[in-house]
Amino acid sequence: MDLSPELLLHAYRQGLFPMGNEEGGIDWYCPDPRAIIPMESALPGRTMQRLLRKGRFRLTLDTSFTEVMRACGEREETWINDEMVGAYTALHELGHAHSAEAWDGERLVGGIYGVSMGSAFFGESMFTKSDNAGKAAFHHLMAHLRERGFSLFDSQIINDFTRTLGASEIPFTDFQARLARAVVEIDRW
């Protein structure tokens, strides 16, 4: 399957997202209920606030997109295959896929990547190679999204980790209504 930027953007507008499968192909998902992270409540706790104030990590946006995506795929079970890396890198080059990075010196130690459309951000994956580095990158990203007026952060599927970031589930019909409003707005990145 050709994961062209046009196909990916069309799918995201409908609430669909791809994941690579064990056979090397691509499967499409549209979970109901849908996990979101409310923009206004995804604030760092006291410990994370302290860590961010101390500047333990150098935090950046869009400086190492492909490296973040590849690092997210460095696990035993992953849905991030080479086809997806190529497709999302192309989407990044068009200004629709973005990353937030956490650095320890010159070493990339944490990050998150996803897709933006209008005032919606679709969080795809996160990694950490140093305690709290991935969370620091997440909170850096969330601060950027709030500053730009984003209204929707799609976490897609809830798990124990995304719950710690503030994720909750809503019926897909509610998600669809929020998504429809968000994607018609001007691009806020």
N, C-alpha and C positions, 0 to 999 in steps of 0.2 A: 504494500500500500504506500502511496506517495503522500507523505505528511507535509503538504505544501502549506505555506503561511496562510493562504486563503482558506484551505480546508480547516486548519486549526482555529482560525478566528471565527469561522462560521460555526464550528462545533462549540466553542466556548460561549458564543452568543445564545446557544440553545441549552447550555448547562451540561454539555458533554465534555469529557476529557479522556485522552488516550493513556494507556499504560502498556509497556512492552510485556510480552508473555514469555514463558519458558521456551517456546518453540522459535523465538526470534521474531514473531509477528507482533501485531498491535491489536489490543482489545479496547473497546470504548466503554466508558462508565457514566452512569447518571444516577447516583445513589438517592434514595428516598427513605429516610430523611436525609437532609443535607447538612453538613457541618459548616458553620460560619464562626468567625471570631469578630464579635462586635467591636467596631473601631474605638468607641468611647471607653470601653472597659478593659481593653488589652494594654494595661499600663504595667510597667515594671514594678515588682515588689521592692521592699526596702533594701534587701541584699543586692538585687540587680541594680537599683538606683545608685547604691554606693559604688559598685563595680564600674558602672558607666561613668560616674563622676571622677573616679580615680584614673580613668583613661587606661585601664589595663590593656584594652585592645584598641588598635587603630581601626575605625569603622569607615567603610566606603560604600558607594553605590556604583554598580555597573563597571567596575574596573577589571573583573575577571570572571565574566559570565560563564564561559565554557568550562573553566576550571572548577567553579562552584558546582555546576551541573555534574561534571565527572566525579567530583568528590562525593556528591550526594548518591551516586550510583556505586560507590565502593563499599558494598556490603554483600553478604552472602546471598541474600535474596533481593533482587532489584528489578524494577520495571523500567529502569533507565538504560536503554540499549543504544547502540551507535546511531541507529536511525533517528531516535528521539533527540539525541545530542545534536545531530546535524540539523534537524527540523527546528528545534528551539533556538539554536544559534542563528539560523536564518531569520527567525522571528525577532530575536534580539537585535539583529542588524537593521531591521525595519522599525525598531523602537517599540515593540510590543512585549518583549520578554525582558525581564530585569533581574538583577541580583543585588543582594546586600552582602558585604564581606566583613569578616573580623580577622585582623592580622595581629600576629605576635612578631614584631619586627618586620621582616620581609616574608615570613611564613604565613600562608593562608591557613587559619585554624578553625574557621567556622563560616557558615554562609547559608543563605536561603535564596531560592529563585522562584519565579512565577511569571504570570502573564498579566498585563494590564490592558484594560479596554474601558474608555470613558472614566467612570469613577469606581470601577470594580477591579480588584486585584485577586487573582486566582493563585493561591500559594501551592506550589507543586511539591517541593521537598526541601529539607534542611539537613545540614550535617554539622558535626562538631568534632574537633580533634583535640580540644582543650576544654577543661571544665568551663561551662557557661558561654563559650564562644558562639555557638549557634544561637542561643537565646539573646545574646548581645546584638548579633546581626539582625535577628527578628525584631527586637525593640527599636533598633535604628531604622529599619524599614518601616515599622508602624508609625514612628514619629514623622517620617517623611510623608507617608500616606495621609496621616491626619492633617499635616501642614498644607497639603495640596487639596484637601477637601474630598478625599475618597469616602465613599459611603458603604462599600461592601468588601469584606475580605472573605473569600471562599476558601475554607479549609478542606472541603470536599468530603473526607471521611474522618470521623472522630476516632481518636484513640487516647490512651492514657496520657501520652505526652501533649497532644494538642489540647486536652482538657486543662493541663497546667498552664497553658497559654491563654485560656479563657474561652476555648471553643465550646459551642453548644449546638444542638441539632434543631432544625426547623423543618416542617413539612416541605417537600419539593415545590408544591404550588406557591408557598410563601416565598421560597427562594427564587422561583421563576419571576414573580412579580417584582421583587427587589432587583433582580438581574436586568429585567426589561427596562426599568427606570435608569439603572446605572450605565448600561452600555450605550444609551443614546446621548449621554452627556458628552461634552467636549473631552478630549483626552487630557487627563489631569496629571500625568506623570511629570 
